[in-house]
Amino acid sequence: MGLAIAQAVQIEAADEAATIRMTVNNDGDPISDANRDKIFDAFLTTRRDTGGTGMGLAIAQAVMVTHGGSIGLLQPDRGVAFELRFPAV
């Protein structure tokens, strides 16, 4: 059984004074409990057989931190959700 590819993506943003909060949600397969704590580790992938390198989230986190922001995995009822926080300038 293969992993389901997300069919829908929802993006929301909010101005919270010192930061801009953006949430990105999709309806794909949720992140397993076994992978939740290491989701931002370089080379972690569940899709190596289809060309996944496991670098995307590690790079996203490095870029966010370099620019004074953050990225975190949320726990939605369904799918996958990330919260990104950008410093307001």
Summary of the structure (lengths in Angstrom):
residues: 89
radius of gyration: 13.9
end to end distance: 46.0
largest distance: 46.0
contacts: 196
relative contact order: 0.26
helix: 20%
strand: 31%
